[in-house]
Amino acid sequence: MTSRDLTFIVGGARSGKSAHAERLAAGSGLPVAYIATARVAGDAELAERIAHHRARRPAHWALVEAPLDLAGALDAAAAPGQCVLIDCLTLWLANLLCPPRVAAPLPDWRARLDAFAAACERARGTVLVVSNEIGMGVVPLGAATRLYVDELGRLNQRIAALADRATLVAAGLPLVLKTPLRTS
């Protein structure tokens, strides 16, 4: 059986988490599939963020856009001898809970979270998952915002528990939270 190597990378906005994940992917020496979860830019600021990420990535990396079916994208991309970088869970969850022009979350959002966790468990090869840590502040006002913050916190915990290693990035500096258990 080919093993999985799952790394969870979390940090605040503009903490350097994506750049850290990109360095890990580039340093893996493997072909890289970059799974982007952002929807097509709806405004100039998001378009600028997407362009910044795109300019930083090597042109030879495969790009998969998966704003909704992240489990399917991971299943298709993860393989022995392959590195998959998912950036990021934060935008993906927002797509599920706050779809455009709809006042409610997608009806199957919980099933999609379960499907993604299952895809992480069965993935083979190197998988890097990026997410934001947004739960370090006050409890937000508004039920929709509380749902988002709570569910992202739960999703982050779930993927970190599955991961072989986890890293918190702050001010561009990686802090190792979890490393693989040694077997002697």
C-alpha positions as CSV (number, residue, x, y, z in Angstrom):
1,M,0.0,0.0,0.0
2,T,1.3,3.4,-0.9
3,S,1.3,5.8,2.0
4,R,-0.3,9.2,2.3
5,D,1.7,12.3,3.4
6,L,-0.9,14.9,4.5
7,T,0.3,18.3,5.8
8,F,-2.2,20.9,7.2
9,I,-1.0,24.5,7.1
10,V,-3.0,27.1,8.9
11,G,-2.5,30.8,9.7
12,G,-4.1,34.2,9.6
13,A,-4.8,36.4,6.6
14,R,-1.5,37.4,4.9
15,S,0.5,35.3,7.4
16,G,2.6,33.6,4.7
17,K,0.8,30.2,4.9
18,S,0.2,30.0,1.1
19,A,3.8,30.9,0.3
20,H,5.0,28.3,2.9
21,A,2.8,25.7,1.3
22,E,4.1,26.6,-2.2
23,R,7.8,26.3,-1.0
24,L,7.0,22.8,0.4
25,A,5.4,21.8,-2.9
26,A,8.3,23.1,-4.9
27,G,10.7,21.4,-2.6
28,S,9.0,18.1,-2.8
29,G,10.6,17.4,-6.2
30,L,7.2,16.0,-7.4
31,P,4.9,17.1,-10.1
32,V,2.4,19.6,-8.4
33,A,-1.3,19.9,-8.9
34,Y,-2.6,23.2,-7.4
35,I,-6.2,23.0,-6.4
36,A,-7.7,26.5,-6.2
37,T,-11.0,26.8,-4.3
38,A,-11.7,30.5,-5.1
39,R,-14.7,31.3,-7.3
40,V,-14.1,33.4,-10.3
41,A,-13.3,36.9,-9.1
42,G,-16.4,38.9,-8.4
43,D,-14.6,42.1,-7.6
44,A,-11.2,43.9,-8.3
45,E,-9.8,43.1,-4.9
46,L,-10.3,39.3,-5.2
47,A,-9.1,39.4,-8.8
48,E,-5.9,41.0,-7.5
49,R,-5.5,38.3,-4.8
50,I,-6.0,35.6,-7.4
51,A,-3.5,37.2,-9.8
52,H,-0.9,37.5,-7.0
53,H,-1.2,33.8,-6.2
54,R,-1.1,32.9,-9.9
55,A,2.0,35.0,-10.5
56,R,3.8,33.3,-7.6
57,R,3.2,29.7,-8.8
58,P,5.4,28.0,-11.3
59,A,3.8,27.9,-14.7
60,H,4.3,24.1,-15.0
61,W,2.2,23.3,-12.0
62,A,-1.2,21.9,-13.0
63,L,-4.1,24.0,-12.0
64,V,-7.5,22.5,-10.9
65,E,-10.3,24.9,-10.0
66,A,-12.6,23.4,-7.4
67,P,-14.9,25.9,-5.8
68,L,-17.4,23.2,-4.7
69,D,-16.3,19.6,-5.5
70,L,-13.1,19.6,-3.5
71,A,-13.4,15.9,-2.7
72,G,-13.7,15.0,-6.4
73,A,-10.7,17.2,-7.3
74,L,-8.5,15.7,-4.6
75,D,-9.5,12.2,-5.6
76,A,-8.6,12.9,-9.2
77,A,-5.3,14.6,-8.4
78,A,-3.8,12.6,-5.5
79,A,-1.6,9.8,-6.5
80,P,1.7,8.2,-5.6
81,G,4.6,10.4,-6.8
82,Q,2.3,13.5,-7.0
83,C,2.1,16.6,-4.8
84,V,-1.3,18.2,-4.4
85,L,-1.6,21.7,-2.9
86,I,-5.1,22.8,-1.9
87,D,-5.5,26.5,-1.3
88,C,-7.7,27.0,0.7
89,L,-10.4,25.5,2.9
90,T,-11.4,29.0,4.0
91,L,-12.7,30.0,0.5
92,W,-14.1,26.6,-0.2
93,L,-16.2,26.7,3.0
94,A,-17.4,30.2,2.2
95,N,-18.5,28.9,-1.3
96,L,-20.6,26.2,0.5
97,L,-22.1,28.3,3.2
98,C,-22.5,31.6,1.3
99,P,-23.2,30.8,-2.4
100,P,-23.7,33.8,-4.7
101,R,-27.2,35.1,-5.0
102,V,-28.5,32.5,-2.5
103,A,-29.6,33.4,1.1
104,A,-28.8,30.0,2.5
105,P,-25.9,27.4,2.5
106,L,-25.9,24.7,-0.1
107,P,-28.3,22.0,1.1
108,D,-25.5,19.3,0.9
109,W,-22.7,21.4,2.5
110,R,-22.2,18.9,5.5
111,A,-22.0,16.0,3.1
112,R,-19.4,17.8,1.1
113,L,-17.3,18.3,4.3
114,D,-17.6,14.6,5.0
115,A,-16.7,13.7,1.5
116,F,-13.6,15.9,1.6
117,A,-12.4,14.4,4.9
118,A,-12.9,11.0,3.4
119,A,-10.9,12.0,0.3
120,C,-8.1,13.2,2.6
121,E,-8.1,9.8,4.4
122,R,-7.8,7.8,1.1
123,A,-5.5,10.2,-0.7
124,R,-2.1,8.9,-1.7
125,G,1.0,10.9,-2.4
126,T,1.8,14.2,-0.9
127,V,-1.1,16.5,0.0
128,L,-0.7,20.0,1.4
129,V,-3.9,21.7,2.7
130,V,-4.0,25.4,3.5
131,S,-6.6,27.1,5.7
132,N,-7.1,30.3,7.7
133,E,-7.2,30.4,11.5
134,I,-10.1,32.8,12.2
135,G,-11.3,31.7,15.6
136,M,-8.8,33.6,17.7
137,G,-11.0,36.7,18.2
138,V,-14.3,37.5,19.7
139,V,-17.5,35.5,19.0
140,P,-18.9,37.2,15.9
141,L,-22.2,38.9,15.6
142,G,-24.8,37.4,13.4
143,A,-25.8,33.8,13.0
144,A,-24.4,33.3,9.5
145,T,-21.0,34.6,10.6
146,R,-21.0,32.5,13.7
147,L,-21.9,29.4,11.6
148,Y,-19.0,30.1,9.3
149,V,-16.4,30.7,12.1
150,D,-17.7,27.6,14.0
151,E,-17.7,25.3,11.0
152,L,-14.2,26.5,9.8
153,G,-12.9,25.8,13.2
154,R,-14.4,22.3,13.2
155,L,-13.1,21.6,9.7
156,N,-9.6,22.8,10.6
157,Q,-9.6,20.5,13.6
158,R,-10.9,17.6,11.6
159,I,-8.2,17.9,8.9
160,A,-5.5,18.6,11.4
161,A,-6.4,15.4,13.2
162,L,-6.1,13.4,9.9
163,A,-2.8,15.1,9.0
164,D,0.6,13.6,9.5
165,R,1.9,17.0,10.2
166,A,0.4,20.5,10.9
167,T,2.1,23.9,10.8
168,L,0.9,27.3,12.0
169,V,2.3,30.2,10.0
170,A,2.5,33.6,11.7
171,A,4.5,36.6,10.3
172,G,5.9,34.3,7.6
173,L,7.4,32.0,10.2
174,P,6.3,28.3,10.3
175,L,5.6,26.9,13.8
176,V,5.4,23.1,13.8
177,L,2.3,21.9,15.7
178,K,2.4,18.2,14.8
179,T,4.9,15.8,13.4
180,P,4.6,12.2,12.4
181,L,4.9,9.7,15.2
182,R,8.2,7.8,15.1
183,T,8.1,4.1,14.7
184,S,11.1,2.2,15.8
